[in-house]
């Protein structure tokens, strides 16, 4: 895995985390 792939994976995880936070905020 090169640096670009690592950053891409981190960005994707961050997007998922943001989406989950948004859903939890709606539920709360």
C-alpha positions, 0 to 999 in steps of 0.5 A: 500500500502506498501513501496515496492509498493510505490517505484515500482509505483514511478519507473514506473512513472519515466520510463514513464517520461523518455520515454516522454522526449525522444519522446519530444527530438526527436520532438524538 
